[in-house]
C-alpha cells in the first residue's frame, strides 16, 4: 500500500461515526470534498525554489504599481504555480481570488461608453452623458443635494438685509485682488458658473442648464435653443452668435471672452472640412437635402465636441492654474482631472456623470470679486431702467426682477444672431468689429478684480445677495457652514474668530447668529477668512470655498464622459485630439492665448502678456515674469488692436513695393541677430552698397565653377539612391515609397551637410552630432523665424526653437572656420579622416574662401546660417509640392510631358523641365509672400485692385503667390507654359533682395522631378496617405497651409506622401 493510501485509510479509521439519521458524514451529504484548507504560511514554506521565486517576483511587481511586462511571463508562471498546489491549499485560493480580481479590474464595469454614433456626440440637453443613467445631469432637472442639513434652524435667523450690511457690503477703499487677478478672469468665471448653474425663474428647484461644462452658453440648453445659433449649412453657426440670453445680459467682458469660443467654432469647421478624415465630407453643392442634413449635423456635433474640448482646456489650464497660482511658481503644471488613474491596479472612477448641487449653487456667488468697472456697469444698467432711483441701496427685489425681465424681453424680441451688447454694433457680415472686441478684452485685462472676503459685495449687487440668502435658507434649506466643512472633511470652526479673525466682522456675525454652528452657509462662505496669495493659492477665496472649487472642478470634469473616458480621437477626430494637445508656448501651459490669437489675429503681439497671461493685470503679470527671470522675453506694452497685415496681390503692385525700399523696409535683421549671436546677414540690409558688397563676396564663395552641374549630379544620384533604398515591395511588382519623408525632405539636407561639413549621425557614422531630421528641423525653424515671423501666434514657438537650434550650428561653423586654416588644418583633417567630422572638398573650398574674405568670424558664421537656412526651408517642401501638383487631377497632360522629359538629357529638355518647375511654383509655391514694414503712412497702387492705404509701422505681405496668378502678367494663369522667360517671375523676389540662392532652385528641383517621374507608372497610393492632409487659414488674403504629420499634428511643411510605382 502506498503511503498516501495508508494515510487516507488511517484517517478513515480515526474519524468518529456520523450522528445524522442517514448515517452520512457532512462531506458525504454535501457531495463534494470538505478538506480543511492549509494556511498560507504553511504553503509558503513548502513552495519550492521555483515557485518561491515566482511569488517574490509577483509581490515586487504588484507592489510597484507599474504596468506588468507580459514578456516576463509572470502571469503564466503564476498559473503554473497554482497548477502544482493541492486543491485544499489556502495560498492557491488567495492567489486565485486575487488573480480573478486583477482580471476583473483590467476592464471597467459597467463600460463607461458604447461604440457607434449614438455615443459619439453630446445631446443638446446634456442627457446621455452616462449611457446607463441617461437622465443624469440633463438640463431641466432638479439640483442635487450633497450635504444633509442635520442642524435644526430656529425662527430667529437674522434679516438677510442686516446680514448683508453687517458682513457682506463693500465699504472703504477698493481692495485689489492680492494675486493680481483681473476683470477678465472673473468674466470667464461668470461663463463657467453659468455653464452649470441657471436656476429656473419659474421653478427655482430646476437647473435649466446641464451639469456639465458643455458650452451650453453658446450652443443652448436644449434642441430648441440650439437652433438660435445654427445655420444648418456645413456645421457652422451664425457669426459671433451666443444662444444664452443670460450671458448677453452680463457685463461686456463676459460676452467678449465667450465670443472667442463662438468664433472658434467656425474655424474648427473649416479645418475639419479641409482635413476631411476618411473622406466622408463631400462638396456641399453636390449633395441632396438628406445628405446635406447628415453632413451638417456631423460637422456641427464634431465641432461642438472639439470646441468644448478647448473650453475645458481653458478651464483646466488657464482658469484652474490661475486659481492655484501656477504661473507664479514658474510652472506649466496642471491637473489632468479626466485622465486615467490606477491605484494598485484599480481604476479611479470617471465618466460616470454629474449633477450639480444646491450647496455649490450657493458657493458660486462671487460678487465680492466684482471689479470697479463691472460695478459701475451694473449700477448704470439699473439706473437706466429706474430713473427715479436716488440711492443704489434702495433697489428692491421687484425692481431688480423688472430690470432683468425688460432686458430679457428686449433680447428675445430679435434673433440671437442680431443680439448686441456693450454699445457695439455688428457689421454687414454679422460680426462684431475685431477692434471693438479686442479693446473690451484689453480693458478687462487691465482692470483689477476686487479681493474676496467680508465686506466685498458692491451695493449694485445688494439685492442679488439678499435673494441668494433667502433662496439658500428658505427654498434650498442648505446645511450650515460647519456642516459643509465637516462634509468636505475640513475641521469645523470653533468660534467666529476662528471663522474670520477680523474682530469687528467676527463680533457682528456672533451678534447675528449667537453660536458658530448656527452660521448659515451663504454668509459663512462669502465673509470667511480668505487664503493668502502664494503658489498653490491664486484666487484667494475663503478657505472653504477654495476647497469646494477644486472638489467641484474634479466632479465636473472627471464625471463628464466626454472630458474623461471619451476624450479621444473617436469623439474629437485625430486632428481635433492632436490640436487640443498643442498648447501655445510662453503661456505657462495655458490654452486661452490660442483662442485670443485665433479670434483676434491682429490684436496682440506674439510675446505680449496681454495674450499669454490674460487673467492677470499687466502689473501682476510683470511681477510674475520678473520673479521668474523671463521679463526680457515679453513685450509689456499694451498692443494695438488694428495691426492687420495687408496683402499686395498684383504683379505690378508687388514689383513696386519690392523697388520702394524707402517706404517699405525689410524686417529680418532683429531675428537674424538673435540666431547669429548679434551679427547681421545681408538680407536684412536695405542699403544697396552694403548689401551688394557682401552679396558679391558670398556669391564667389558659394557658387563655384560648374555649380549647377555639380548640384544636378548630387540631387540626381541621391534622389535615385534614396528611392531605391526606402521603397517597400508588394508581393507583385508594385513598389511603395514615402517620397516626402524619405526623399524630398532628406536630399537637400544631405547636400547642406556635405556643403558645410555638418557631422551627421547615421548608421555608418553613429558618432555624428545631428541626425538628418534634427538638422532639417534646425534649419527649418531658423529659416521661418528669420524670414516669416509675421504671425503673432507663431512668434514665441519660432523664437524659442531658433534660440535652441542656432547655437548647435554656430558651434559647428565656428569650429570649421577656425580649423580650416594654418597649421591646425592638417592635424584636424588627419584626426577627422573617415569620421562624420571629416571636411570634404566642397566644404574645404567654401571655408577657405570665407576665411580669405577677412571678414570677422562672427559675420562668417552668420553668413553660413543665412546661406543654408533657405535651402532647407524652400527646396524640401517645394519638391514635395511639385510632385503633389503634377499628380493632381487637371494636371495629367503636364505629368505626361514631364515623364517624357525625364527620359531625356539634352539642354532643351532640361530647360523645359526647369520651366515646369517655375510654372509649378506659380500654382503651388512654397512662399506665400515676403513681408515688409511701412516706414510711414503710404498708399500703394496695387494694380487692378486699386489703392491700398498702409499705416506707418504696419506690416504688409508682398503676396508673390497671388501675383503669380495675376491674369495681366500671366494671361490664362491657370494654364502652364514651361517656355515662359524666367525673368517674368517674381516668385524668388525682385530687385535688391532677389533670392541669393535662386541658382539652386531650377536645377535641383528639375533633377528631383526627373528621378521621380521616370519611375514606371508613378501614381499616388490609395487612401489618405497618398494625399496631403491639410488645414488652411487666410492671412493677408493668401491661403496659408499646415500639413498633418504622422500624429495629426500641424506642421508648416509636408512630412509624408506615399506614392506607388511598378518595377
ROMI-123667 format. One line per field, with one value per residue (C-alpha): x, y, z. Coordinates in steps of 0.1 Angstrom, whole numbers, plus 5000, padded with zeros to 4 digits. Example, Ala and Ser with C-alpha at 12.3 -4.5 7.8 and 13.67 -1.06 7.14 Angstrom:
2
u c(5123,5137)
v c(4955,4989)
w c(5078,5071)
# end
This chain:
1063
u c(5000,5013,5020,4992,4967,4977,4974,4938,4929,4942,4922,4890,4896,4901,4870,4841,4809,4782,4752,4730,4698,4711,4745,4763,4790,4786,4811,4791,4758,4773,4785,4820,4852,4854,4891,4905,4924,4961,4974,4991,5023,5023,5020,5047,5072,5065,5066,5099,5126,5109,5075,5091,5109,5076,5058,5086,5086,5048,5049,5076,5058,5024,5037,5055,5022,5040,5025,5033,5058,5039,5071,5084,5056,5048,5011,5019,5043,5017,4992,5018,5024,4986,4985,5011,4994,4970,4932,4930,4958,4949,4976,4960,4926,4941,4962,4933,4909,4935,4941,4904,4902,4931,4915,4882,4898,4915,4882,4856,4823,4799,4816,4816,4806,4791,4805,4789,4775,4749,4776,4799,4782,4766,4729,4717,4704,4733,4714,4731,4765,4762,4747,4732,4717,4709,4689,4718,4729,4703,4692,4658,4664,4664,4695,4710,4718,4753,4751,4721,4710,4711,4712,4676,4672,4653,4628,4652,4675,4687,4672,4692,4694,4711,4734,4744,4750,4770,4790,4789,4785,4816,4830,4862,4887,4887,4908,4926,4928,4960,4972,4965,4937,4917,4883,4888,4894,4861,4844,4855,4844,4810,4808,4819,4794,4766,4776,4764,4741,4710,4682,4648,4628,4596,4607,4638,4644,4652,4685,4678,4713,4731,4755,4785,4809,4795,4794,4756,4761,4769,4750,4719,4704,4683,4675,4652,4678,4705,4685,4692,4728,4729,4729,4723,4750,4783,4780,4785,4769,4760,4789,4795,4764,4756,4725,4723,4703,4715,4751,4741,4728,4761,4789,4807,4838,4817,4803,4835,4855,4827,4827,4863,4848,4819,4844,4865,4835,4835,4873,4872,4845,4867,4897,4876,4864,4899,4914,4883,4894,4883,4869,4834,4826,4816,4812,4782,4766,4768,4746,4708,4688,4692,4729,4733,4714,4737,4769,4758,4748,4780,4802,4783,4784,4820,4830,4809,4829,4862,4852,4840,4874,4890,4867,4875,4912,4910,4891,4918,4950,4943,4914,4923,4960,4953,4932,4963,4987,5007,5024,5039,5055,5072,5055,5034,5019,4982,4958,4947,4913,4899,4929,4931,4942,4952,4960,4973,4957,4923,4909,4895,4860,4855,4828,4800,4780,4774,4746,4754,4741,4723,4754,4775,4748,4753,4791,4795,4781,4814,4801,4829,4854,4834,4857,4850,4842,4816,4801,4797,4782,4757,4747,4744,4721,4698,4696,4689,4656,4650,4655,4638,4662,4680,4704,4715,4708,4671,4667,4641,4637,4608,4629,4657,4634,4617,4650,4661,4627,4628,4664,4655,4624,4644,4668,4642,4624,4651,4671,4702,4723,4713,4719,4743,4760,4782,4771,4789,4773,4775,4789,4772,4789,4771,4803,4814,4845,4877,4890,4859,4862,4899,4896,4869,4891,4923,4903,4892,4928,4940,4911,4919,4893,4883,4896,4873,4861,4839,4826,4833,4799,4792,4758,4748,4745,4729,4696,4712,4729,4697,4678,4706,4705,4667,4670,4696,4677,4640,4640,4671,4673,4711,4733,4751,4787,4802,4781,4795,4831,4827,4812,4843,4865,4876,4879,4848,4852,4853,4841,4835,4871,4883,4860,4872,4900,4888,4873,4847,4834,4835,4816,4789,4785,4783,4756,4737,4739,4749,4768,4792,4772,4742,4762,4744,4762,4757,4772,4796,4812,4811,4826,4850,4887,4905,4935,4968,4983,5011,5020,4990,4966,4959,4922,4924,4888,4875,4892,4861,4853,4888,4884,4849,4861,4886,4861,4836,4862,4870,4833,4826,4855,4861,4824,4819,4824,4833,4861,4874,4869,4857,4882,4900,4901,4868,4848,4872,4888,4925,4932,4910,4925,4960,4951,4938,4972,4991,4995,5008,5043,5051,5017,5026,5006,4975,4952,4933,4961,4952,4916,4927,4952,4927,4897,4916,4946,4956,4951,4982,5019,5032,5051,5025,5014,4981,4976,4999,4989,4954,4940,4965,4967,4997,5013,5008,5020,5051,5058,5053,5076,5102,5101,5105,5135,5120,5108,5130,5112,5079,5066,5049,5033,4995,4994,4975,4943,4945,4977,4961,4987,4976,4985,4997,4983,4991,5023,5026,5019,5044,5072,5065,5068,5100,5116,5104,5130,5125,5089,5090,5118,5129,5122,5145,5176,5163,5156,5188,5208,5192,5202,5238,5247,5244,5257,5239,5231,5228,5191,5185,5201,5182,5214,5224,5261,5264,5242,5259,5294,5286,5265,5294,5317,5293,5284,5320,5323,5291,5289,5319,5326,5302,5279,5246,5261,5275,5242,5222,5245,5242,5204,5200,5222,5208,5172,5176,5195,5170,5141,5158,5168,5135,5110,5089,5079,5045,5043,5037,5058,5043,5065,5057,5077,5071,5085,5084,5096,5123,5134,5124,5128,5162,5181,5186,5197,5223,5235,5238,5256,5282,5284,5291,5307,5280,5286,5255,5246,5239,5242,5275,5286,5269,5292,5280,5263,5230,5206,5191,5157,5173,5194,5163,5143,5171,5174,5136,5130,5159,5145,5110,5120,5143,5121,5084,5080,5048,5020,5018,5005,5037,5062,5071,5074,5097,5118,5122,5130,5155,5173,5177,5187,5212,5240,5244,5250,5271,5295,5300,5306,5329,5350,5354,5363,5389,5404,5404,5434,5470,5490,5459,5442,5464,5462,5424,5419,5441,5421,5388,5396,5369,5346,5314,5336,5357,5357,5351,5365,5334,5333,5371,5369,5340,5356,5389,5371,5352,5384,5400,5374,5390,5355,5350,5345,5311,5299,5311,5292,5261,5266,5268,5234,5219,5231,5219,5186,5166,5178,5162,5131,5124,5138,5125,5088,5089,5099,5071,5045,5056,5053,5019,5008,5018,4999,4968,4936,4937,4975,4976,4989,5017,5026,5028,5052,5073,5076,5088,5113,5126,5140,5159,5193,5196,5197,5163,5146,5164,5153,5117,5118,5130,5102,5078,5095,5088,5053,5046,5058,5034,5005,5019,5047,5063,5065,5031,5048,5075,5069,5079,5072,5059,5083,5055,5019,5017,4993,5002,4985,4980,4974,4938,4929,4934,4949,4958,4964,4990,4999,5034,5048,5023,5034,5024,5028,5041,5019,5040,5018,4988,5008,5018,4982,4977,4960,4975,5011,5001,4972,4953,4971,4955,4974,5011,5037,5071,5087,5079,5110,5124,5126,5088,5086,5089,5084,5120,5118,5128,5154,5180,5166,5163,5168,5205,5200,5180,5206,5198,5161,5157,5184,5179,5141,5143,5167,5143,5113,5133,5141,5106,5087,5109,5096,5073,5036,5042,5010,4995,4990,4953,4937,4947,4984,4985,4974,4984,4961,4960,4944,4942,4937,4937,4965,4967,4943,4965,4957,4983,4986,4996,5002,4993,5022,5021,5005,4980,4999,5001,5034,5044,5058,5047,5060,5045,5032,5031,5035,5034,5052,5060,5093)
v c(5000,5034,5059,5083,5054,5043,5078,5080,5047,5057,5089,5070,5047,5076,5096,5095,5080,5103,5112,5121,5099,5088,5079,5101,5125,5162,5158,5128,5146,5177,5156,5172,5172,5194,5192,5217,5245,5247,5280,5305,5303,5265,5267,5294,5273,5243,5260,5250,5273,5279,5289,5309,5329,5334,5347,5371,5385,5389,5407,5431,5438,5443,5465,5488,5497,5498,5481,5444,5434,5404,5392,5382,5356,5364,5356,5323,5314,5322,5299,5272,5276,5273,5241,5225,5234,5209,5216,5224,5250,5283,5300,5287,5301,5335,5338,5326,5351,5380,5367,5369,5403,5416,5404,5419,5453,5452,5464,5489,5475,5486,5500,5539,5542,5525,5522,5539,5573,5574,5578,5599,5633,5652,5656,5692,5690,5671,5638,5605,5615,5584,5559,5537,5566,5589,5615,5623,5659,5667,5703,5710,5686,5694,5703,5676,5679,5669,5677,5667,5697,5680,5711,5724,5761,5783,5810,5838,5838,5873,5896,5890,5927,5931,5902,5920,5953,5938,5911,5915,5951,5966,5995,6015,6018,5993,5963,5950,5912,5901,5878,5905,5886,5908,5915,5891,5862,5868,5874,5839,5826,5840,5819,5788,5793,5798,5767,5747,5769,5785,5784,5784,5816,5796,5767,5775,5738,5733,5739,5750,5740,5707,5698,5697,5723,5718,5753,5754,5792,5792,5761,5764,5743,5722,5715,5745,5769,5753,5764,5800,5798,5771,5780,5743,5747,5728,5726,5763,5787,5823,5848,5859,5841,5830,5811,5822,5854,5853,5857,5885,5904,5902,5928,5933,5913,5882,5883,5892,5863,5839,5852,5838,5803,5812,5823,5792,5770,5781,5780,5743,5735,5749,5728,5696,5701,5707,5677,5656,5625,5593,5614,5614,5650,5659,5691,5708,5717,5681,5668,5663,5676,5644,5642,5679,5674,5645,5663,5695,5675,5655,5686,5706,5679,5670,5707,5712,5683,5699,5734,5721,5705,5739,5754,5726,5731,5768,5759,5735,5750,5787,5792,5764,5773,5809,5796,5777,5805,5781,5809,5824,5790,5793,5761,5746,5720,5714,5688,5662,5658,5635,5612,5575,5569,5535,5526,5491,5481,5496,5524,5556,5560,5586,5594,5583,5616,5646,5666,5699,5706,5734,5739,5748,5770,5790,5788,5804,5838,5855,5891,5903,5899,5923,5949,5986,5988,5960,5975,6008,5989,5971,6003,6021,5993,5995,6033,6033,6014,6031,6068,6079,6058,6080,6055,6022,6008,6014,5988,5963,5927,5937,5965,5940,5914,5941,5953,5918,5910,5941,5933,5897,5906,5931,5904,5878,5902,5896,5866,5856,5863,5900,5904,5932,5942,5969,5996,5980,5971,5942,5948,5937,5903,5898,5900,5925,5946,5928,5962,5967,5932,5935,5968,5954,5924,5945,5969,5938,5926,5960,5963,5946,5924,5931,5908,5881,5882,5900,5935,5928,5928,5962,5979,5973,5936,5940,5927,5897,5888,5892,5870,5845,5843,5838,5811,5792,5795,5791,5772,5750,5746,5741,5729,5753,5765,5739,5711,5719,5719,5686,5670,5682,5666,5700,5709,5727,5763,5765,5801,5832,5845,5811,5816,5852,5867,5902,5911,5935,5910,5881,5902,5912,5876,5865,5891,5879,5842,5837,5804,5794,5762,5785,5804,5800,5787,5817,5844,5819,5813,5849,5865,5838,5845,5843,5824,5842,5847,5821,5793,5769,5797,5823,5831,5836,5829,5819,5786,5765,5780,5772,5735,5735,5749,5721,5694,5708,5710,5673,5664,5685,5672,5637,5630,5641,5611,5634,5651,5619,5584,5596,5625,5609,5607,5589,5619,5646,5633,5627,5663,5677,5655,5665,5701,5701,5688,5716,5744,5778,5783,5812,5809,5787,5758,5779,5774,5808,5825,5802,5815,5851,5848,5829,5851,5884,5878,5915,5925,5910,5906,5871,5879,5900,5891,5906,5874,5850,5858,5873,5865,5888,5926,5940,5949,5915,5898,5919,5909,5872,5874,5894,5868,5840,5859,5860,5896,5903,5877,5895,5927,5946,5974,5973,5961,5980,5963,5972,5955,5938,5926,5938,5919,5934,5909,5920,5916,5953,5962,5936,5949,5985,5976,5955,5985,6011,6004,6039,6033,5996,5981,5945,5933,5903,5917,5915,5878,5872,5888,5865,5835,5847,5860,5896,5895,5907,5890,5908,5902,5924,5955,5979,5999,5988,5995,5975,5947,5944,5943,5914,5897,5898,5882,5854,5847,5840,5818,5798,5793,5776,5770,5743,5748,5739,5707,5696,5703,5684,5654,5654,5656,5631,5605,5609,5610,5579,5562,5571,5559,5525,5522,5533,5516,5488,5458,5443,5406,5418,5443,5472,5494,5519,5550,5578,5604,5633,5616,5595,5616,5652,5662,5644,5652,5690,5683,5658,5685,5711,5687,5680,5716,5728,5696,5692,5659,5638,5609,5579,5541,5544,5573,5568,5593,5623,5653,5656,5632,5642,5650,5670,5691,5696,5709,5732,5747,5750,5768,5792,5799,5805,5827,5849,5851,5848,5857,5878,5857,5865,5830,5815,5841,5825,5790,5801,5823,5796,5770,5792,5801,5764,5755,5783,5775,5740,5752,5782,5760,5737,5766,5784,5752,5747,5783,5782,5749,5751,5774,5774,5746,5733,5723,5693,5679,5683,5668,5638,5632,5635,5613,5588,5601,5621,5652,5649,5681,5672,5690,5712,5723,5728,5751,5770,5776,5786,5811,5825,5829,5846,5873,5886,5893,5888,5852,5860,5876,5845,5822,5843,5841,5803,5802,5827,5809,5775,5780,5790,5758,5736,5758,5761,5731,5704,5714,5728,5695,5678,5704,5700,5662,5665,5691,5671,5640,5661,5660,5685,5683,5650,5665,5682,5650,5631,5657,5657,5619,5623,5649,5628,5603,5630,5646,5673,5710,5719,5692,5704,5740,5728,5707,5737,5757,5732,5738,5775,5771,5746,5770,5796,5772,5756,5777,5774,5811,5828,5862,5883,5908,5944,5972,6006,6034,6060,6063,6054,6044,6016,6013,5975,5972,5964,5963,6000,6019,6002,6025,6014,6030,6036,6006,5982,5950,5942,5910,5912,5883,5867,5837,5858,5878,5845,5841,5877,5874,5907,5894,5858,5855,5823,5819,5785,5771,5762,5774,5759,5781,5813,5835,5831,5869,5871,5856,5874,5842,5845,5882,5912,5939,5943,5913,5889,5854,5847,5810,5813,5794,5763,5762,5752,5726,5709,5706,5696,5668,5657,5657,5638,5609,5607,5608,5584,5557,5534,5542,5566,5573,5582,5554,5547,5562,5592,5585,5592,5628,5656,5662,5699,5727,5762,5797,5830,5856,5889,5875,5845,5808,5795,5758,5735,5698,5670,5648,5611,5621,5645,5675,5705,5711,5741,5717,5684,5654,5625,5615,5579,5571,5538,5527,5495,5478)
w c(5000,4990,5019,5007,5006,5041,5054,5040,5055,5089,5088,5080,5110,5134,5121,5145,5132,5118,5141,5112,5106,5072,5086,5061,5071,5063,5034,5020,5023,5005,4977,4975,4994,5025,5030,5056,5039,5046,5060,5037,5059,5056,5018,5015,5034,5011,4977,4965,4950,4916,4930,4958,4931,4913,4944,4952,4917,4917,4951,4938,4905,4920,4949,4924,4907,4874,4843,4841,4814,4800,4782,4816,4816,4853,4848,4831,4859,4885,4868,4866,4903,4910,4890,4913,4946,4962,4960,4997,4995,5013,4992,4960,4969,4979,4948,4926,4940,4935,4900,4892,4908,4887,4855,4866,4873,4839,4824,4837,4849,4835,4805,4806,4770,4740,4705,4675,4666,4693,4720,4699,4703,4732,4733,4732,4768,4782,4786,4778,4793,4813,4788,4816,4835,4806,4826,4849,4847,4820,4816,4831,4860,4898,4916,4937,4974,4987,5024,5045,5068,5102,5123,5130,5124,5148,5140,5149,5119,5111,5084,5052,5046,5080,5072,5040,5057,5086,5068,5030,5019,5003,5023,5025,4996,4967,4977,4947,4943,4961,4932,4906,4890,4867,4854,4825,4849,4867,4834,4824,4858,4852,4820,4838,4866,4841,4822,4852,4872,4856,4881,4865,4871,4872,4893,4914,4922,4885,4868,4832,4820,4822,4849,4825,4811,4776,4762,4766,4769,4732,4720,4742,4769,4746,4710,4707,4720,4698,4667,4677,4666,4638,4601,4591,4565,4567,4605,4610,4635,4628,4631,4667,4679,4715,4725,4761,4767,4803,4792,4769,4799,4816,4817,4783,4792,4799,4764,4747,4762,4753,4717,4713,4716,4693,4666,4673,4662,4625,4625,4636,4610,4582,4594,4596,4561,4549,4566,4558,4577,4558,4530,4545,4537,4501,4481,4496,4462,4451,4480,4481,4511,4531,4526,4534,4567,4576,4567,4586,4617,4617,4613,4638,4665,4659,4660,4692,4708,4699,4709,4743,4745,4740,4767,4791,4784,4792,4824,4835,4821,4825,4850,4875,4870,4880,4909,4920,4911,4889,4868,4900,4907,4872,4862,4834,4857,4857,4870,4845,4860,4834,4829,4838,4874,4886,4922,4927,4895,4904,4882,4898,4885,4857,4831,4855,4852,4874,4889,4904,4939,4958,4980,4950,4936,4968,4968,4934,4943,4938,4940,4962,4933,4910,4895,4899,4862,4863,4895,4876,4846,4868,4886,4852,4839,4870,4868,4831,4839,4873,4865,4898,4919,4944,4960,4946,4981,4975,4947,4957,4946,4924,4909,4901,4886,4865,4850,4842,4827,4804,4793,4786,4766,4746,4736,4729,4705,4679,4667,4686,4656,4659,4696,4706,4738,4754,4729,4700,4667,4642,4607,4575,4578,4611,4631,4657,4650,4660,4673,4695,4710,4715,4733,4756,4764,4770,4792,4812,4814,4828,4853,4887,4904,4940,4968,4982,5017,5041,5031,4994,4976,4959,4966,4930,4938,4972,4961,4944,4976,4996,4972,4973,5011,5010,4984,5003,5036,5027,4994,4993,5031,5028,5055,5079,5073,5097,5084,5049,5063,5081,5049,5029,5057,5069,5106,5119,5131,5168,5171,5150,5153,5140,5110,5105,5127,5120,5154,5140,5114,5139,5165,5140,5130,5166,5173,5142,5149,5185,5180,5153,5145,5136,5109,5076,5045,5023,5046,5060,5026,5015,5046,5057,5062,5028,5017,5012,4978,4973,4950,4953,4961,4935,4935,4973,4983,5017,5028,5025,4990,4979,4988,4972,4939,4935,4946,4921,4893,4897,4897,4866,4845,4858,4859,4823,4799,4770,4791,4806,4791,4757,4754,4724,4687,4685,4697,4686,4653,4650,4641,4669,4695,4684,4682,4718,4729,4712,4739,4730,4744,4767,4784,4814,4800,4791,4762,4762,4742,4713,4713,4715,4687,4666,4674,4672,4649,4646,4682,4700,4696,4699,4731,4749,4784,4774,4753,4771,4807,4801,4836,4853,4853,4834,4867,4882,4850,4851,4887,4878,4848,4868,4896,4870,4855,4820,4818,4788,4768,4768,4752,4781,4762,4756,4720,4693,4681,4644,4633,4603,4578,4544,4512,4479,4453,4418,4399,4393,4429,4443,4420,4431,4468,4461,4445,4471,4498,4513,4523,4528,4548,4553,4588,4591,4609,4645,4642,4623,4651,4677,4656,4649,4683,4673,4637,4605,4573,4540,4535,4565,4548,4526,4519,4484,4488,4519,4506,4472,4486,4509,4482,4458,4483,4492,4456,4448,4479,4474,4437,4423,4386,4374,4403,4385,4370,4404,4421,4395,4398,4436,4436,4407,4424,4460,4450,4429,4458,4484,4463,4458,4495,4510,4487,4501,4479,4475,4465,4429,4410,4430,4450,4477,4487,4512,4488,4513,4544,4528,4498,4493,4529,4531,4499,4504,4540,4528,4503,4531,4554,4527,4517,4552,4566,4592,4611,4605,4628,4606,4608,4591,4614,4647,4664,4644,4661,4644,4627,4593,4608,4636,4611,4589,4620,4630,4595,4591,4623,4616,4581,4593,4623,4602,4571,4580,4617,4610,4625,4663,4672,4658,4672,4705,4692,4663,4685,4712,4685,4668,4701,4708,4673,4664,4689,4675,4640,4651,4671,4640,4616,4640,4646,4609,4602,4629,4620,4582,4581,4592,4607,4626,4594,4586,4621,4624,4589,4598,4630,4613,4583,4577,4605,4605,4612,4580,4559,4523,4493,4488,4524,4524,4494,4510,4544,4528,4506,4536,4556,4526,4528,4560,4575,4613,4622,4638,4605,4586,4610,4604,4567,4568,4586,4562,4531,4543,4560,4529,4511,4538,4541,4503,4484,4506,4506,4471,4457,4477,4464,4428,4429,4445,4419,4389,4403,4408,4388,4360,4355,4336,4303,4322,4340,4308,4293,4324,4322,4286,4296,4325,4300,4280,4288,4262,4271,4256,4277,4308,4301,4296,4328,4347,4331,4347,4380,4378,4364,4391,4417,4403,4411,4442,4456,4490,4497,4502,4501,4516,4545,4547,4572,4562,4573,4571,4560,4524,4496,4472,4438,4437,4400,4392,4429,4432,4461,4494,4524,4548,4582,4594,4614,4599,4582,4546,4527,4491,4481,4453,4454,4444,4419,4403,4392,4380,4346,4335,4339,4331,4306,4312,4345,4351,4321,4325,4299,4306,4280,4298,4303,4338,4342,4341,4376,4410,4430,4443,4449,4429,4429,4457,4477,4448,4463,4469,4463,4431,4411,4432,4425,4389,4385,4419,4416,4379,4389,4416,4393,4367,4391,4405,4372,4354,4378,4359,4363,4391,4410,4443,4469,4475,4506,4528,4528,4490,4496,4518,4548,4553,4572,4558,4571,4554,4561,4542,4516,4510,4518,4543,4547,4575,4569,4592,4603,4614,4647,4631,4645,4623,4605,4583,4558,4543,4562,4544,4509,4498,4461,4442,4411,4392,4386)
# end
